[in-house]
Amino acid sequence: MFASLFSGCAATRTDRVPMDRHSLNHFQRDCKKKEQQVALLQSMRQTKDERMLAGFETGFNPLMRFTDPHRYQQLQDIYRGQTNWDIDYNLKMLERLCP
């Protein structure tokens, strides 16, 4: 069962997240490129399954915290929904600032 959970999905999970939380928090909104930025942000949104897989990956590999702390933190942010929250915040700011 776990082999099917981690085959490909978890390995490519962060590939679909081109920005980490720090980058999302410093996202530069450009009203001239609003449509492209909205599409980019929406493509980074995490599904419930992806969030669950991120939690499994960190849970079953606790040493990742020390061997690859950046990836560990990124997976934790995905699992806790922080990445989606940051994406939603940027989408709302684009909507508000760029009518």
TIVOLO-326189 format. One line per field, with one value per atom (N, C-alpha, C): chain; x, z, y; atom name. Coordinates in pm, whole numbers. Atoms other than C-alpha are relative to their C-alpha. Example, Ala and Ser with C-alpha at 12.3 -4.5 7.8 and 13.67 -1.06 7.14 Angstrom:
! TIVOLO-326189
unit = c(A_A_A_A_A_A)
east = c(89_1230_90_-82_1367_-77)
up = c(0_780_0_-6_714_73)
north = c(-119_-450_120_-119_-106_109)
site = c(N_CA_C_N_CA_C)
END
This chain:
! TIVOLO-326189
unit = c(A_A_A_A_A_A_A_A_A_A_A_A_A_A_A_A_A_A_A_A_A_A_A_A_A_A_A_A_A_A_A_A_A_A_A_A_A_A_A_A_A_A_A_A_A_A_A_A_A_A_A_A_A_A_A_A_A_A_A_A_A_A_A_A_A_A_A_A_A_A_A_A_A_A_A_A_A_A_A_A_A_A_A_A_A_A_A_A_A_A_A_A_A_A_A_A_A_A_A_A_A_A_A_A_A_A_A_A_A_A_A_A_A_A_A_A_A_A_A_A_A_A_A_A_A_A_A_A_A_A_A_A_A_A_A_A_A_A_A_A_A_A_A_A_A_A_A_A_A_A_A_A_A_A_A_A_A_A_A_A_A_A_A_A_A_A_A_A_A_A_A_A_A_A_A_A_A_A_A_A_A_A_A_A_A_A_A_A_A_A_A_A_A_A_A_A_A_A_A_A_A_A_A_A_A_A_A_A_A_A_A_A_A_A_A_A_A_A_A_A_A_A_A_A_A_A_A_A_A_A_A_A_A_A_A_A_A_A_A_A_A_A_A_A_A_A_A_A_A_A_A_A_A_A_A_A_A_A_A_A_A_A_A_A_A_A_A_A_A_A_A_A_A_A_A_A_A_A_A_A_A_A_A_A_A_A_A_A_A_A_A_A_A_A_A_A_A)
east = c(83_0_87_-84_272_81_-74_464_-85_87_164_-21_16_126_120_-120_485_60_-56_542_-36_21_581_-68_78_326_83_-77_542_130_-126_854_-17_23_702_-82_88_494_53_-51_723_38_-27_793_-114_115_444_-9_-3_525_130_-124_778_47_-38_776_-20_18_833_-78_81_653_63_-69_915_-25_24_876_-145_142_497_-28_20_517_57_-61_727_-37_48_527_-28_19_539_-119_120_193_18_-10_181_-134_134_-158_4_-11_-32_6_-12_28_-97_94_-273_-45_52_-411_105_-106_-75_32_-29_-15_-110_112_-362_12_-15_-305_115_-115_37_-36_35_-95_-101_99_-395_60_-63_-171_83_-79_27_-85_88_-277_11_-16_-247_-135_121_-518_12_-3_-613_94_-88_-432_147_-138_-115_44_-31_-131_24_-16_-174_134_-126_122_120_-108_340_16_-6_250_60_-59_333_150_-142_665_84_-77_777_-15_22_623_82_-75_795_149_-142_1127_37_-25_1187_142_-136_1559_11_0_1469_12_-9_1440_145_-141_1817_79_-74_1931_-40_48_1716_-106_96_1558_-90_84_1434_-117_106_1238_-95_83_1114_-99_88_977_-104_94_820_-111_101_644_-90_82_529_-100_90_384_-113_102_201_-98_84_71_-93_80_-53_-94_86_-221_51_-55_3_27_-26_101_-128_129_-265_-47_41_-328_75_-81_-43_-44_50_-172_-132_130_-524_19_-27_-386_44_-48_-201_-109_111_-506_-97_90_-722_61_-66_-465_2_5_-450_-140_139_-830_-29_26_-836_79_-85_-547_-6_5_-603_-140_141_-975_-18)
up = c(0_0_0_-8_96_-126_126_-222_-103_95_-424_39_-44_-212_-38_20_-259_-138_133_-616_-88_91_-817_64_-53_-631_97_-99_-336_-58_59_-548_-83_83_-782_72_-75_-514_5_-12_-463_-134_133_-834_-45_38_-871_86_-87_-601_-29_36_-768_104_-101_-472_139_-139_-108_72_-76_168_4_-1_185_-131_130_-188_-16_6_-162_85_-86_122_-60_65_-96_-148_138_-416_-49_56_-633_-96_84_-774_-108_115_-1119_-72_60_-1245_-152_145_-1605_-33_20_-1563_91_-97_-1344_-42_44_-1555_13_-9_-1571_146_-141_-1199_67_-56_-1110_-44_50_-1331_71_-68_-1173_144_-140_-818_12_-6_-888_-34_36_-1045_116_-115_-719_116_-111_-500_27_-43_-304_23_-26_-300_138_-129_16_-6_14_-116_3_1_-181_139_-137_167_87_-77_314_-33_40_114_57_-58_234_148_-141_593_18_-6_529_-25_34_371_117_-115_672_121_-112_919_-8_17_774_-21_17_726_93_-93_1043_-9_13_968_-107_103_674_64_-71_929_11_-16_966_-130_124_625_-110_102_410_63_-76_636_-88_86_348_-55_53_187_112_-113_528_35_-34_605_-108_109_261_6_-13_307_121_-117_654_-31_39_512_-89_86_248_85_-85_504_88_-91_741_-73_77_459_-8_1_500_-142_139_132_-67_58_26_57_-61_273_-64_63_125_-144_137_-227_1_-10_-128_32_-36_30_-123_119_-289_-105_95_-503_43_-49_-282_-18_18_-295_-147_144_-676_-37_28_-686_53_-63_-452_-66_53_-602_-151_146_-968_-49_37_-1048_-145)
north = c(-120_0_126_-119_247_21_-14_173_72_-69_284_145_-138_596_85_-80_703_-15_17_591_118_-112_908_119_-112_1119_85_-75_1214_52_-42_1236_126_-118_1494_105_-89_1661_144_-136_1958_59_-54_1989_92_-81_2135_125_-117_2390_75_-67_2619_101_-98_2857_-58_39_2785_110_-96_2971_139_-130_3245_74_-62_3311_44_-38_3310_123_-116_3560_128_-116_3792_6_3_3738_142_-134_4050_-3_-5_4116_105_-89_4276_-1_-6_4393_-21_21_4382_-149_145_4007_-76_59_3933_-140_130_3647_-110_99_3468_-32_23_3516_-80_77_3387_-146_137_3081_-72_59_3019_-38_26_3048_-114_107_2825_-136_128_2560_-56_45_2543_-49_39_2472_-150_138_2147_-67_77_1879_-66_70_1689_-120_116_1382_42_-48_1580_44_-40_1726_-122_123_1378_-66_61_1244_76_-80_1532_-34_40_1439_-138_134_1074_5_-5_1162_52_-50_1365_-93_91_1120_-127_124_815_23_-32_995_115_-110_1197_57_-51_1229_109_-104_1453_139_-128_1733_46_-33_1717_-12_21_1589_96_-93_1820_92_-80_2085_88_-84_2304_-80_86_2019_-42_39_1905_112_-113_2252_23_-18_2279_-104_105_1944_23_-31_2046_112_-109_2369_-51_60_2166_-79_86_1915_82_-82_2185_96_-89_2380_142_-136_2683_48_-38_2678_46_-40_2689_133_-126_2970_116_-105_3175_24_-13_3106_76_-69_3214_148_-140_3531_79_-70_3625_14_-11_3549_110_-105_3772_138_-129_4051_40_-30_4026_49_-38_4045_141_-129_4344_114_-107_4543_17_-4_4460_-36_31_4488_-36)
site = c(N_CA_C_N_CA_C_N_CA_C_N_CA_C_N_CA_C_N_CA_C_N_CA_C_N_CA_C_N_CA_C_N_CA_C_N_CA_C_N_CA_C_N_CA_C_N_CA_C_N_CA_C_N_CA_C_N_CA_C_N_CA_C_N_CA_C_N_CA_C_N_CA_C_N_CA_C_N_CA_C_N_CA_C_N_CA_C_N_CA_C_N_CA_C_N_CA_C_N_CA_C_N_CA_C_N_CA_C_N_CA_C_N_CA_C_N_CA_C_N_CA_C_N_CA_C_N_CA_C_N_CA_C_N_CA_C_N_CA_C_N_CA_C_N_CA_C_N_CA_C_N_CA_C_N_CA_C_N_CA_C_N_CA_C_N_CA_C_N_CA_C_N_CA_C_N_CA_C_N_CA_C_N_CA_C_N_CA_C_N_CA_C_N_CA_C_N_CA_C_N_CA_C_N_CA_C_N_CA_C_N_CA_C_N_CA_C_N_CA_C_N_CA_C_N_CA_C_N_CA_C_N_CA_C_N_CA_C_N_CA_C_N_CA_C_N_CA_C_N_CA_C_N_CA_C_N_CA_C_N_CA_C_N_CA_C_N_CA_C_N_CA_C_N_CA_C_N_CA_C_N_CA_C_N_CA_C_N_CA_C_N_CA_C_N_CA_C_N_CA_C_N_CA_C_N_CA_C_N_CA_C_N_CA_C_N_CA_C_N_CA_C_N_CA_C_N_CA_C_N_CA_C_N_CA_C_N_CA_C_N_CA_C_N_CA_C)
END
